[in-house]
Amino acid sequence: MSDQRGQDAGTEDGGFCNVWSADGKVVVQVSTSGLGNGLPRAELEKIAKGITVADVGNESTWTPAADALQP
């Protein structure tokens, strides 16, 4: 993973990992801030890669609330 803007996903040193859209905007940021300890970079990448972001303009990409709120 790269820390360059515009890449599919990227990590930064400092306790966070960004996932970038094709146009260079941050889509998701995973952070260890407030946890009192840091996670390894590999764990931040794993968490970031596991997140699926819906397209607000396409209902077929939405997760039903009942499914999203399962523990």
mmCIF file as Biopython writes it, N, C-alpha, C and O atoms, coordinates in Angstrom:
data_model
#
loop_
_atom_site.group_PDB
_atom_site.id
_atom_site.type_symbol
_atom_site.label_atom_id
_atom_site.label_alt_id
_atom_site.label_comp_id
_atom_site.label_asym_id
_atom_site.label_entity_id
_atom_site.label_seq_id
_atom_site.pdbx_PDB_ins_code
_atom_site.Cartn_x
_atom_site.Cartn_y
_atom_site.Cartn_z
_atom_site.occupancy
_atom_site.B_iso_or_equiv
_atom_site.auth_seq_id
_atom_site.auth_asym_id
_atom_site.pdbx_PDB_model_num
ATOM 1   N N  . MET A ? 1  ? 0.845   -1.169 0.000  1.0 0.0 1  A 1 
ATOM 2   C CA . MET A ? 1  ? 0.000   0.000  0.000  1.0 0.0 1  A 1 
ATOM 3   C C  . MET A ? 1  ? 0.890   1.232  0.000  1.0 0.0 1  A 1 
ATOM 4   O O  . MET A ? 1  ? 1.995   1.215  0.542  1.0 0.0 1  A 1 
ATOM 5   N N  . SER A ? 2  ? 0.420   2.248  -0.583 1.0 0.0 2  A 1 
ATOM 6   C CA . SER A ? 2  ? 1.201   3.470  -0.732 1.0 0.0 2  A 1 
ATOM 7   C C  . SER A ? 2  ? 0.612   4.584  0.116  1.0 0.0 2  A 1 
ATOM 8   O O  . SER A ? 2  ? -0.573  4.561  0.451  1.0 0.0 2  A 1 
ATOM 9   N N  . ASP A ? 3  ? 1.439   5.556  0.460  1.0 0.0 3  A 1 
ATOM 10  C CA . ASP A ? 3  ? 0.917   6.719  1.173  1.0 0.0 3  A 1 
ATOM 11  C C  . ASP A ? 3  ? 0.734   7.901  0.230  1.0 0.0 3  A 1 
ATOM 12  O O  . ASP A ? 3  ? 0.635   9.044  0.676  1.0 0.0 3  A 1 
ATOM 13  N N  . GLN A ? 4  ? 0.688   7.635  -1.058 1.0 0.0 4  A 1 
ATOM 14  C CA . GLN A ? 4  ? 0.510   8.680  -2.058 1.0 0.0 4  A 1 
ATOM 15  C C  . GLN A ? 4  ? -0.976  8.938  -2.291 1.0 0.0 4  A 1 
ATOM 16  O O  . GLN A ? 4  ? -1.766  7.995  -2.335 1.0 0.0 4  A 1 
ATOM 17  N N  . ARG A ? 5  ? -1.360  10.192 -2.439 1.0 0.0 5  A 1 
ATOM 18  C CA . ARG A ? 5  ? -2.744  10.520 -2.802 1.0 0.0 5  A 1 
ATOM 19  C C  . ARG A ? 5  ? -3.063  9.913  -4.161 1.0 0.0 5  A 1 
ATOM 20  O O  . ARG A ? 5  ? -2.210  9.825  -5.044 1.0 0.0 5  A 1 
ATOM 21  N N  . GLY A ? 6  ? -4.320  9.496  -4.301 1.0 0.0 6  A 1 
ATOM 22  C CA . GLY A ? 6  ? -4.773  8.983  -5.580 1.0 0.0 6  A 1 
ATOM 23  C C  . GLY A ? 6  ? -4.584  7.490  -5.739 1.0 0.0 6  A 1 
ATOM 24  O O  . GLY A ? 6  ? -5.053  6.915  -6.721 1.0 0.0 6  A 1 
ATOM 25  N N  . GLN A ? 7  ? -3.909  6.846  -4.797 1.0 0.0 7  A 1 
ATOM 26  C CA . GLN A ? 7  ? -3.775  5.403  -4.853 1.0 0.0 7  A 1 
ATOM 27  C C  . GLN A ? 7  ? -5.065  4.780  -4.332 1.0 0.0 7  A 1 
ATOM 28  O O  . GLN A ? 7  ? -5.867  5.453  -3.685 1.0 0.0 7  A 1 
ATOM 29  N N  . ASP A ? 8  ? -5.266  3.482  -4.616 1.0 0.0 8  A 1 
ATOM 30  C CA . ASP A ? 8  ? -6.465  2.798  -4.144 1.0 0.0 8  A 1 
ATOM 31  C C  . ASP A ? 8  ? -6.538  2.779  -2.625 1.0 0.0 8  A 1 
ATOM 32  O O  . ASP A ? 8  ? -7.614  2.925  -2.044 1.0 0.0 8  A 1 
ATOM 33  N N  . ALA A ? 9  ? -5.406  2.601  -1.994 1.0 0.0 9  A 1 
ATOM 34  C CA . ALA A ? 9  ? -5.374  2.616  -0.533 1.0 0.0 9  A 1 
ATOM 35  C C  . ALA A ? 9  ? -3.986  3.042  -0.113 1.0 0.0 9  A 1 
ATOM 36  O O  . ALA A ? 9  ? -3.020  2.858  -0.853 1.0 0.0 9  A 1 
ATOM 37  N N  . GLY A ? 10 ? -3.886  3.608  1.066  1.0 0.0 10 A 1 
ATOM 38  C CA . GLY A ? 10 ? -2.574  4.036  1.514  1.0 0.0 10 A 1 
ATOM 39  C C  . GLY A ? 10 ? -2.489  4.069  3.011  1.0 0.0 10 A 1 
ATOM 40  O O  . GLY A ? 10 ? -3.495  4.205  3.707  1.0 0.0 10 A 1 
ATOM 41  N N  . THR A ? 11 ? -1.276  3.943  3.502  1.0 0.0 11 A 1 
ATOM 42  C CA . THR A ? 11 ? -1.065  4.037  4.933  1.0 0.0 11 A 1 
ATOM 43  C C  . THR A ? 11 ? -0.110  5.163  5.199  1.0 0.0 11 A 1 
ATOM 44  O O  . THR A ? 11 ? 0.713   5.518  4.355  1.0 0.0 11 A 1 
ATOM 45  N N  . GLU A ? 12 ? -0.223  5.707  6.347  1.0 0.0 12 A 1 
ATOM 46  C CA . GLU A ? 12 ? 0.651   6.781  6.793  1.0 0.0 12 A 1 
ATOM 47  C C  . GLU A ? 12 ? 1.222   6.355  8.128  1.0 0.0 12 A 1 
ATOM 48  O O  . GLU A ? 12 ? 0.542   5.672  8.894  1.0 0.0 12 A 1 
ATOM 49  N N  . ASP A ? 13 ? 2.438   6.734  8.424  1.0 0.0 13 A 1 
ATOM 50  C CA . ASP A ? 13 ? 2.954   6.535  9.764  1.0 0.0 13 A 1 
ATOM 51  C C  . ASP A ? 13 ? 2.209   7.495  10.675 1.0 0.0 13 A 1 
ATOM 52  O O  . ASP A ? 13 ? 1.717   8.526  10.216 1.0 0.0 13 A 1 
ATOM 53  N N  . GLY A ? 14 ? 2.120   7.178  11.939 1.0 0.0 14 A 1 
ATOM 54  C CA . GLY A ? 14 ? 1.439   8.063  12.871 1.0 0.0 14 A 1 
ATOM 55  C C  . GLY A ? 14 ? 0.129   7.507  13.382 1.0 0.0 14 A 1 
ATOM 56  O O  . GLY A ? 14 ? -0.649  8.250  13.980 1.0 0.0 14 A 1 
ATOM 57  N N  . GLY A ? 15 ? -0.151  6.232  13.172 1.0 0.0 15 A 1 
ATOM 58  C CA . GLY A ? 15 ? -1.324  5.618  13.761 1.0 0.0 15 A 1 
ATOM 59  C C  . GLY A ? 15 ? -2.597  5.685  12.955 1.0 0.0 15 A 1 
ATOM 60  O O  . GLY A ? 15 ? -3.680  5.524  13.517 1.0 0.0 15 A 1 
ATOM 61  N N  . PHE A ? 16 ? -2.508  5.917  11.656 1.0 0.0 16 A 1 
ATOM 62  C CA . PHE A ? 16 ? -3.724  5.880  10.855 1.0 0.0 16 A 1 
ATOM 63  C C  . PHE A ? 16 ? -3.444  5.365  9.456  1.0 0.0 16 A 1 
ATOM 64  O O  . PHE A ? 16 ? -2.305  5.365  8.989  1.0 0.0 16 A 1 
ATOM 65  N N  . CYS A ? 17 ? -4.501  4.929  8.799  1.0 0.0 17 A 1 
ATOM 66  C CA . CYS A ? 17 ? -4.418  4.377  7.450  1.0 0.0 17 A 1 
ATOM 67  C C  . CYS A ? 17 ? -5.561  4.982  6.644  1.0 0.0 17 A 1 
ATOM 68  O O  . CYS A ? 17 ? -6.716  4.932  7.067  1.0 0.0 17 A 1 
ATOM 69  N N  . ASN A ? 18 ? -5.246  5.550  5.492  1.0 0.0 18 A 1 
ATOM 70  C CA . ASN A ? 18 ? -6.256  6.136  4.615  1.0 0.0 18 A 1 
ATOM 71  C C  . ASN A ? 18 ? -6.533  5.231  3.429  1.0 0.0 18 A 1 
ATOM 72  O O  . ASN A ? 18 ? -5.630  4.571  2.916  1.0 0.0 18 A 1 
ATOM 73  N N  . VAL A ? 19 ? -7.776  5.205  3.000  1.0 0.0 19 A 1 
ATOM 74  C CA . VAL A ? 19 ? -8.159  4.579  1.741  1.0 0.0 19 A 1 
ATOM 75  C C  . VAL A ? 19 ? -8.610  5.719  0.847  1.0 0.0 19 A 1 
ATOM 76  O O  . VAL A ? 19 ? -9.495  6.493  1.213  1.0 0.0 19 A 1 
ATOM 77  N N  . TRP A ? 20 ? -8.002  5.824  -0.327 1.0 0.0 20 A 1 
ATOM 78  C CA . TRP A ? 20 ? -8.232  6.950  -1.235 1.0 0.0 20 A 1 
ATOM 79  C C  . TRP A ? 20 ? -9.129  6.543  -2.398 1.0 0.0 20 A 1 
ATOM 80  O O  . TRP A ? 20 ? -9.067  5.405  -2.865 1.0 0.0 20 A 1 
ATOM 81  N N  . SER A ? 21 ? -9.955  7.462  -2.860 1.0 0.0 21 A 1 
ATOM 82  C CA . SER A ? 21 ? -10.737 7.254  -4.075 1.0 0.0 21 A 1 
ATOM 83  C C  . SER A ? 21 ? -9.851  7.563  -5.277 1.0 0.0 21 A 1 
ATOM 84  O O  . SER A ? 21 ? -8.748  8.090  -5.133 1.0 0.0 21 A 1 
ATOM 85  N N  . ALA A ? 22 ? -10.346 7.228  -6.454 1.0 0.0 22 A 1 
ATOM 86  C CA . ALA A ? 22 ? -9.573  7.461  -7.675 1.0 0.0 22 A 1 
ATOM 87  C C  . ALA A ? 22 ? -9.263  8.940  -7.887 1.0 0.0 22 A 1 
ATOM 88  O O  . ALA A ? 22 ? -8.256  9.277  -8.510 1.0 0.0 22 A 1 
ATOM 89  N N  . ASP A ? 23 ? -10.123 9.831  -7.371 1.0 0.0 23 A 1 
ATOM 90  C CA . ASP A ? 23 ? -9.890  11.265 -7.554 1.0 0.0 23 A 1 
ATOM 91  C C  . ASP A ? 23 ? -9.045  11.875 -6.435 1.0 0.0 23 A 1 
ATOM 92  O O  . ASP A ? 23 ? -8.911  13.096 -6.355 1.0 0.0 23 A 1 
ATOM 93  N N  . GLY A ? 24 ? -8.473  11.029 -5.571 1.0 0.0 24 A 1 
ATOM 94  C CA . GLY A ? 24 ? -7.539  11.506 -4.559 1.0 0.0 24 A 1 
ATOM 95  C C  . GLY A ? 24 ? -8.154  11.985 -3.261 1.0 0.0 24 A 1 
ATOM 96  O O  . GLY A ? 24 ? -7.472  12.611 -2.450 1.0 0.0 24 A 1 
ATOM 97  N N  . LYS A ? 25 ? -9.433  11.703 -3.046 1.0 0.0 25 A 1 
ATOM 98  C CA . LYS A ? 25 ? -10.088 12.091 -1.796 1.0 0.0 25 A 1 
ATOM 99  C C  . LYS A ? 25 ? -10.052 10.917 -0.818 1.0 0.0 25 A 1 
ATOM 100 O O  . LYS A ? 25 ? -10.079 9.755  -1.226 1.0 0.0 25 A 1 
ATOM 101 N N  . VAL A ? 26 ? -9.992  11.232 0.466  1.0 0.0 26 A 1 
ATOM 102 C CA . VAL A ? 26 ? -10.032 10.186 1.481  1.0 0.0 26 A 1 
ATOM 103 C C  . VAL A ? 26 ? -11.450 9.638  1.555  1.0 0.0 26 A 1 
ATOM 104 O O  . VAL A ? 26 ? -12.404 10.397 1.727  1.0 0.0 26 A 1 
ATOM 105 N N  . VAL A ? 27 ? -11.590 8.323  1.425  1.0 0.0 27 A 1 
ATOM 106 C CA . VAL A ? 27 ? -12.884 7.669  1.537  1.0 0.0 27 A 1 
ATOM 107 C C  . VAL A ? 27 ? -13.081 7.170  2.966  1.0 0.0 27 A 1 
ATOM 108 O O  . VAL A ? 27 ? -14.151 7.338  3.550  1.0 0.0 27 A 1 
ATOM 109 N N  . VAL A ? 28 ? -12.036 6.554  3.522  1.0 0.0 28 A 1 
ATOM 110 C CA . VAL A ? 28 ? -12.082 5.995  4.869  1.0 0.0 28 A 1 
ATOM 111 C C  . VAL A ? 28 ? -10.745 6.244  5.543  1.0 0.0 28 A 1 
ATOM 112 O O  . VAL A ? 28 ? -9.695  6.138  4.910  1.0 0.0 28 A 1 
ATOM 113 N N  . GLN A ? 29 ? -10.784 6.574  6.821  1.0 0.0 29 A 1 
ATOM 114 C CA . GLN A ? 29 ? -9.557  6.663  7.604  1.0 0.0 29 A 1 
ATOM 115 C C  . GLN A ? 29 ? -9.727  5.797  8.845  1.0 0.0 29 A 1 
ATOM 116 O O  . GLN A ? 29 ? -10.672 5.972  9.614  1.0 0.0 29 A 1 
ATOM 117 N N  . VAL A ? 30 ? -8.791  4.855  9.033  1.0 0.0 30 A 1 
ATOM 118 C CA . VAL A ? 30 ? -8.758  4.001  10.214 1.0 0.0 30 A 1 
ATOM 119 C C  . VAL A ? 30 ? -7.664  4.552  11.109 1.0 0.0 30 A 1 
ATOM 120 O O  . VAL A ? 30 ? -6.538  4.769  10.662 1.0 0.0 30 A 1 
ATOM 121 N N  . SER A ? 31 ? -7.999  4.780  12.386 1.0 0.0 31 A 1 
ATOM 122 C CA . SER A ? 31 ? -7.060  5.423  13.301 1.0 0.0 31 A 1 
ATOM 123 C C  . SER A ? 31 ? -6.976  4.677  14.621 1.0 0.0 31 A 1 
ATOM 124 O O  . SER A ? 31 ? -7.953  4.077  15.069 1.0 0.0 31 A 1 
ATOM 125 N N  . THR A ? 32 ? -5.803  4.716  15.241 1.0 0.0 32 A 1 
ATOM 126 C CA . THR A ? 32 ? -5.635  4.160  16.583 1.0 0.0 32 A 1 
ATOM 127 C C  . THR A ? 32 ? -5.748  5.250  17.636 1.0 0.0 32 A 1 
ATOM 128 O O  . THR A ? 32 ? -5.527  4.986  18.818 1.0 0.0 32 A 1 
ATOM 129 N N  . SER A ? 33 ? -6.081  6.449  17.240 1.0 0.0 33 A 1 
ATOM 130 C CA . SER A ? 33 ? -6.188  7.576  18.164 1.0 0.0 33 A 1 
ATOM 131 C C  . SER A ? 33 ? -7.179  7.266  19.282 1.0 0.0 33 A 1 
ATOM 132 O O  . SER A ? 33 ? -8.282  6.781  19.030 1.0 0.0 33 A 1 
ATOM 133 N N  . GLY A ? 34 ? -6.779  7.549  20.508 1.0 0.0 34 A 1 
ATOM 134 C CA . GLY A ? 34 ? -7.646  7.342  21.648 1.0 0.0 34 A 1 
ATOM 135 C C  . GLY A ? 34 ? -7.612  5.947  22.236 1.0 0.0 34 A 1 
ATOM 136 O O  . GLY A ? 34 ? -8.255  5.696  23.255 1.0 0.0 34 A 1 
ATOM 137 N N  . LEU A ? 35 ? -6.879  5.032  21.620 1.0 0.0 35 A 1 
ATOM 138 C CA . LEU A ? 35 ? -6.818  3.670  22.134 1.0 0.0 35 A 1 
ATOM 139 C C  . LEU A ? 35 ? -5.739  3.489  23.191 1.0 0.0 35 A 1 
ATOM 140 O O  . LEU A ? 35 ? -5.737  2.489  23.909 1.0 0.0 35 A 1 
ATOM 141 N N  . GLY A ? 36 ? -4.832  4.433  23.294 1.0 0.0 36 A 1 
ATOM 142 C CA . GLY A ? 36 ? -3.765  4.322  24.264 1.0 0.0 36 A 1 
ATOM 143 C C  . GLY A ? 36 ? -2.609  3.462  23.805 1.0 0.0 36 A 1 
ATOM 144 O O  . GLY A ? 36 ? -1.575  3.400  24.471 1.0 0.0 36 A 1 
ATOM 145 N N  . ASN A ? 37 ? -2.771  2.802  22.681 1.0 0.0 37 A 1 
ATOM 146 C CA . ASN A ? 37 ? -1.677  2.024  22.111 1.0 0.0 37 A 1 
ATOM 147 C C  . ASN A ? 37 ? -1.859  1.985  20.605 1.0 0.0 37 A 1 
ATOM 148 O O  . ASN A ? 37 ? -2.958  2.219  20.101 1.0 0.0 37 A 1 
ATOM 149 N N  . GLY A ? 38 ? -0.812  1.696  19.901 1.0 0.0 38 A 1 
ATOM 150 C CA . GLY A ? 38 ? -0.891  1.649  18.451 1.0 0.0 38 A 1 
ATOM 151 C C  . GLY A ? 38 ? -1.068  0.233  17.948 1.0 0.0 38 A 1 
ATOM 152 O O  . GLY A ? 38 ? -0.631  -0.723 18.588 1.0 0.0 38 A 1 
ATOM 153 N N  . LEU A ? 39 ? -1.698  0.105  16.822 1.0 0.0 39 A 1 
ATOM 154 C CA . LEU A ? 39 ? -1.771  -1.177 16.139 1.0 0.0 39 A 1 
ATOM 155 C C  . LEU A ? 39 ? -0.682  -1.212 15.087 1.0 0.0 39 A 1 
ATOM 156 O O  . LEU A ? 39 ? -0.297  -0.168 14.560 1.0 0.0 39 A 1 
ATOM 157 N N  . PRO A ? 40 ? -0.179  -2.393 14.774 1.0 0.0 40 A 1 
ATOM 158 C CA . PRO A ? 40 ? 0.801   -2.491 13.695 1.0 0.0 40 A 1 
ATOM 159 C C  . PRO A ? 40 ? 0.191   -2.017 12.375 1.0 0.0 40 A 1 
ATOM 160 O O  . PRO A ? 40 ? -1.013  -2.142 12.150 1.0 0.0 40 A 1 
ATOM 161 N N  . ARG A ? 41 ? 1.035   -1.479 11.520 1.0 0.0 41 A 1 
ATOM 162 C CA . ARG A ? 41 ? 0.601   -0.985 10.209 1.0 0.0 41 A 1 
ATOM 163 C C  . ARG A ? 41 ? -0.188  -2.045 9.446  1.0 0.0 41 A 1 
ATOM 164 O O  . ARG A ? 41 ? -1.185  -1.729 8.796  1.0 0.0 41 A 1 
ATOM 165 N N  . ALA A ? 42 ? 0.252   -3.296 9.523  1.0 0.0 42 A 1 
ATOM 166 C CA . ALA A ? 42 ? -0.431  -4.384 8.812  1.0 0.0 42 A 1 
ATOM 167 C C  . ALA A ? 42 ? -1.876  -4.546 9.295  1.0 0.0 42 A 1 
ATOM 168 O O  . ALA A ? 42 ? -2.765  -4.839 8.496  1.0 0.0 42 A 1 
ATOM 169 N N  . GLU A ? 43 ? -2.115  -4.359 10.598 1.0 0.0 43 A 1 
ATOM 170 C CA . GLU A ? 43 ? -3.472  -4.468 11.135 1.0 0.0 43 A 1 
ATOM 171 C C  . GLU A ? 43 ? -4.350  -3.319 10.660 1.0 0.0 43 A 1 
ATOM 172 O O  . GLU A ? 43 ? -5.519  -3.524 10.332 1.0 0.0 43 A 1 
ATOM 173 N N  . LEU A ? 44 ? -3.794  -2.108 10.620 1.0 0.0 44 A 1 
ATOM 174 C CA . LEU A ? 44 ? -4.559  -0.964 10.112 1.0 0.0 44 A 1 
ATOM 175 C C  . LEU A ? 44 ? -4.950  -1.191 8.657  1.0 0.0 44 A 1 
ATOM 176 O O  . LEU A ? 44 ? -6.079  -0.897 8.264  1.0 0.0 44 A 1 
ATOM 177 N N  . GLU A ? 45 ? -4.021  -1.714 7.853  1.0 0.0 45 A 1 
ATOM 178 C CA . GLU A ? 45 ? -4.312  -1.995 6.447  1.0 0.0 45 A 1 
ATOM 179 C C  . GLU A ? 45 ? -5.403  -3.050 6.327  1.0 0.0 45 A 1 
ATOM 180 O O  . GLU A ? 45 ? -6.300  -2.926 5.493  1.0 0.0 45 A 1 
ATOM 181 N N  . LYS A ? 46 ? -5.331  -4.088 7.155  1.0 0.0 46 A 1 
ATOM 182 C CA . LYS A ? 46 ? -6.324  -5.160 7.123  1.0 0.0 46 A 1 
ATOM 183 C C  . LYS A ? 46 ? -7.717  -4.612 7.442  1.0 0.0 46 A 1 
ATOM 184 O O  . LYS A ? 46 ? -8.690  -4.948 6.766  1.0 0.0 46 A 1 
ATOM 185 N N  . ILE A ? 47 ? -7.807  -3.777 8.460  1.0 0.0 47 A 1 
ATOM 186 C CA . ILE A ? 47 ? -9.087  -3.167 8.830  1.0 0.0 47 A 1 
ATOM 187 C C  . ILE A ? 47 ? -9.606  -2.288 7.694  1.0 0.0 47 A 1 
ATOM 188 O O  . ILE A ? 47 ? -10.773 -2.388 7.315  1.0 0.0 47 A 1 
ATOM 189 N N  . ALA A ? 48 ? -8.745  -1.429 7.151  1.0 0.0 48 A 1 
ATOM 190 C CA . ALA A ? 48 ? -9.152  -0.512 6.077  1.0 0.0 48 A 1 
ATOM 191 C C  . ALA A ? 48 ? -9.624  -1.267 4.841  1.0 0.0 48 A 1 
ATOM 192 O O  . ALA A ? 48 ? -10.617 -0.888 4.221  1.0 0.0 48 A 1 
ATOM 193 N N  . LYS A ? 49 ? -8.915  -2.335 4.481  1.0 0.0 49 A 1 
ATOM 194 C CA . LYS A ? 49 ? -9.296  -3.119 3.300  1.0 0.0 49 A 1 
ATOM 195 C C  . LYS A ? 49 ? -10.607 -3.871 3.510  1.0 0.0 49 A 1 
ATOM 196 O O  . LYS A ? 49 ? -11.272 -4.231 2.539  1.0 0.0 49 A 1 
ATOM 197 N N  . GLY A ? 50 ? -10.987 -4.114 4.768  1.0 0.0 50 A 1 
ATOM 198 C CA . GLY A ? 50 ? -12.205 -4.850 5.068  1.0 0.0 50 A 1 
ATOM 199 C C  . GLY A ? 50 ? -13.463 -4.000 5.090  1.0 0.0 50 A 1 
ATOM 200 O O  . GLY A ? 50 ? -14.559 -4.525 5.280  1.0 0.0 50 A 1 
ATOM 201 N N  . ILE A ? 51 ? -13.324 -2.705 4.899  1.0 0.0 51 A 1 
ATOM 202 C CA . ILE A ? 51 ? -14.472 -1.798 4.932  1.0 0.0 51 A 1 
ATOM 203 C C  . ILE A ? 51 ? -15.026 -1.616 3.523  1.0 0.0 51 A 1 
ATOM 204 O O  . ILE A ? 51 ? -14.285 -1.320 2.586  1.0 0.0 51 A 1 
ATOM 205 N N  . THR A ? 52 ? -16.331 -1.794 3.388  1.0 0.0 52 A 1 
ATOM 206 C CA . THR A ? 52 ? -17.001 -1.565 2.109  1.0 0.0 52 A 1 
ATOM 207 C C  . THR A ? 52 ? -17.851 -0.309 2.251  1.0 0.0 52 A 1 
ATOM 208 O O  . THR A ? 52 ? -18.689 -0.218 3.148  1.0 0.0 52 A 1 
ATOM 209 N N  . VAL A ? 53 ? -17.635 0.644  1.377  1.0 0.0 53 A 1 
ATOM 210 C CA . VAL A ? 53 ? -18.364 1.907  1.419  1.0 0.0 53 A 1 
ATOM 211 C C  . VAL A ? 53 ? -19.461 1.875  0.361  1.0 0.0 53 A 1 
ATOM 212 O O  . VAL A ? 53 ? -19.209 1.541  -0.797 1.0 0.0 53 A 1 
ATOM 213 N N  . ALA A ? 54 ? -20.671 2.224  0.766  1.0 0.0 54 A 1 
ATOM 214 C CA . ALA A ? 54 ? -21.801 2.239  -0.155 1.0 0.0 54 A 1 
ATOM 215 C C  . ALA A ? 54 ? -21.784 3.502  -1.008 1.0 0.0 54 A 1 
ATOM 216 O O  . ALA A ? 54 ? -21.215 4.524  -0.625 1.0 0.0 54 A 1 
ATOM 217 N N  . ASP A ? 55 ? -22.414 3.409  -2.158 1.0 0.0 55 A 1 
ATOM 218 C CA . ASP A ? 55 ? -22.627 4.558  -3.038 1.0 0.0 55 A 1 
ATOM 219 C C  . ASP A ? 55 ? -24.003 5.124  -2.694 1.0 0.0 55 A 1 
ATOM 220 O O  . ASP A ? 55 ? -25.016 4.458  -2.908 1.0 0.0 55 A 1 
ATOM 221 N N  . VAL A ? 56 ? -24.048 6.348  -2.162 1.0 0.0 56 A 1 
ATOM 222 C CA . VAL A ? 56 ? -25.329 6.917  -1.732 1.0 0.0 56 A 1 
ATOM 223 C C  . VAL A ? 56 ? -26.328 7.046  -2.874 1.0 0.0 56 A 1 
ATOM 224 O O  . VAL A ? 56 ? -27.532 7.117  -2.630 1.0 0.0 56 A 1 
ATOM 225 N N  . GLY A ? 57 ? -25.859 7.078  -4.097 1.0 0.0 57 A 1 
ATOM 226 C CA . GLY A ? 57 ? -26.738 7.186  -5.250 1.0 0.0 57 A 1 
ATOM 227 C C  . GLY A ? 57 ? -27.194 5.852  -5.806 1.0 0.0 57 A 1 
ATOM 228 O O  . GLY A ? 57 ? -27.909 5.816  -6.808 1.0 0.0 57 A 1 
ATOM 229 N N  . ASN A ? 58 ? -26.793 4.741  -5.172 1.0 0.0 58 A 1 
ATOM 230 C CA . ASN A ? 58 ? -27.118 3.415  -5.687 1.0 0.0 58 A 1 
ATOM 231 C C  . ASN A ? 58 ? -27.592 2.536  -4.527 1.0 0.0 58 A 1 
ATOM 232 O O  . ASN A ? 58 ? -26.778 1.976  -3.793 1.0 0.0 58 A 1 
ATOM 233 N N  . GLU A ? 59 ? -28.909 2.420  -4.368 1.0 0.0 59 A 1 
ATOM 234 C CA . GLU A ? 59 ? -29.469 1.669  -3.241 1.0 0.0 59 A 1 
ATOM 235 C C  . GLU A ? 59 ? -29.017 0.219  -3.198 1.0 0.0 59 A 1 
ATOM 236 O O  . GLU A ? 59 ? -29.006 -0.385 -2.126 1.0 0.0 59 A 1 
ATOM 237 N N  . SER A ? 60 ? -28.643 -0.354 -4.335 1.0 0.0 60 A 1 
ATOM 238 C CA . SER A ? 60 ? -28.220 -1.758 -4.335 1.0 0.0 60 A 1 
ATOM 239 C C  . SER A ? 60 ? -26.910 -1.963 -3.574 1.0 0.0 60 A 1 
ATOM 240 O O  . SER A ? 60 ? -26.563 -3.099 -3.250 1.0 0.0 60 A 1 
ATOM 241 N N  . THR A ? 61 ? -26.178 -0.887 -3.285 1.0 0.0 61 A 1 
ATOM 242 C CA . THR A ? 61 ? -24.927 -1.002 -2.526 1.0 0.0 61 A 1 
ATOM 243 C C  . THR A ? 61 ? -25.135 -0.767 -1.032 1.0 0.0 61 A 1 
ATOM 244 O O  . THR A ? 61 ? -24.192 -0.897 -0.252 1.0 0.0 61 A 1 
ATOM 245 N N  . TRP A ? 62 ? -26.342 -0.429 -0.630 1.0 0.0 62 A 1 
ATOM 246 C CA . TRP A ? 62 ? -26.625 -0.128 0.775  1.0 0.0 62 A 1 
ATOM 247 C C  . TRP A ? 62 ? -26.795 -1.418 1.571  1.0 0.0 62 A 1 
ATOM 248 O O  . TRP A ? 62 ? -27.321 -2.405 1.056  1.0 0.0 62 A 1 
ATOM 249 N N  . THR A ? 63 ? -26.353 -1.409 2.811  1.0 0.0 63 A 1 
ATOM 250 C CA . THR A ? 63 ? -26.571 -2.520 3.734  1.0 0.0 63 A 1 
ATOM 251 C C  . THR A ? 63 ? -27.833 -2.211 4.534  1.0 0.0 63 A 1 
ATOM 252 O O  . THR A ? 63 ? -27.942 -1.132 5.117  1.0 0.0 63 A 1 
ATOM 253 N N  . PRO A ? 64 ? -28.793 -3.146 4.571  1.0 0.0 64 A 1 
ATOM 254 C CA . PRO A ? 64 ? -29.995 -2.906 5.374  1.0 0.0 64 A 1 
ATOM 255 C C  . PRO A ? 64 ? -29.618 -2.633 6.835  1.0 0.0 64 A 1 
ATOM 256 O O  . PRO A ? 64 ? -28.715 -3.272 7.375  1.0 0.0 64 A 1 
ATOM 257 N N  . ALA A ? 65 ? -30.310 -1.686 7.467  1.0 0.0 65 A 1 
ATOM 258 C CA . ALA A ? 65 ? -29.982 -1.283 8.839  1.0 0.0 65 A 1 
ATOM 259 C C  . ALA A ? 65 ? -29.976 -2.471 9.792  1.0 0.0 65 A 1 
ATOM 260 O O  . ALA A ? 65 ? -29.103 -2.556 10.656 1.0 0.0 65 A 1 
ATOM 261 N N  . ALA A ? 66 ? -30.928 -3.390 9.656  1.0 0.0 66 A 1 
ATOM 262 C CA . ALA A ? 66 ? -30.988 -4.549 10.552 1.0 0.0 66 A 1 
ATOM 263 C C  . ALA A ? 66 ? -29.726 -5.400 10.441 1.0 0.0 66 A 1 
ATOM 264 O O  . ALA A ? 66 ? -29.269 -5.961 11.437 1.0 0.0 66 A 1 
ATOM 265 N N  . ASP A ? 67 ? -29.163 -5.499 9.245  1.0 0.0 67 A 1 
ATOM 266 C CA . ASP A ? 67 ? -27.922 -6.261 9.052  1.0 0.0 67 A 1 
ATOM 267 C C  . ASP A ? 67 ? -26.717 -5.486 9.565  1.0 0.0 67 A 1 
ATOM 268 O O  . ASP A ? 67 ? -25.812 -6.065 10.166 1.0 0.0 67 A 1 
ATOM 269 N N  . ALA A ? 68 ? -26.704 -4.191 9.331  1.0 0.0 68 A 1 
ATOM 270 C CA . ALA A ? 68 ? -25.564 -3.356 9.715  1.0 0.0 68 A 1 
ATOM 271 C C  . ALA A ? 68 ? -25.424 -3.244 11.225 1.0 0.0 68 A 1 
ATOM 272 O O  . ALA A ? 68 ? -24.318 -3.042 11.728 1.0 0.0 68 A 1 
ATOM 273 N N  . LEU A ? 69 ? -26.519 -3.371 11.952 1.0 0.0 69 A 1 
ATOM 274 C CA . LEU A ? 69 ? -26.502 -3.180 13.399 1.0 0.0 69 A 1 
ATOM 275 C C  . LEU A ? 69 ? -26.313 -4.473 14.178 1.0 0.0 69 A 1 
ATOM 276 O O  . LEU A ? 69 ? -26.441 -4.475 15.403 1.0 0.0 69 A 1 
ATOM 277 N N  . GLN A ? 70 ? -26.014 -5.561 13.501 1.0 0.0 70 A 1 
ATOM 278 C CA . GLN A ? 70 ? -25.748 -6.827 14.183 1.0 0.0 70 A 1 
ATOM 279 C C  . GLN A ? 70 ? -24.418 -6.744 14.912 1.0 0.0 70 A 1 
ATOM 280 O O  . GLN A ? 70 ? -23.447 -6.200 14.388 1.0 0.0 70 A 1 
ATOM 281 N N  . PRO A ? 71 ? -24.377 -7.296 16.146 1.0 0.0 71 A 1 
ATOM 282 C CA . PRO A ? 71 ? -23.105 -7.263 16.901 1.0 0.0 71 A 1 
ATOM 283 C C  . PRO A ? 71 ? -22.042 -8.138 16.273 1.0 0.0 71 A 1 
ATOM 284 O O  . PRO A ? 71 ? -20.926 -8.218 16.785 1.0 0.0 71 A 1 
#
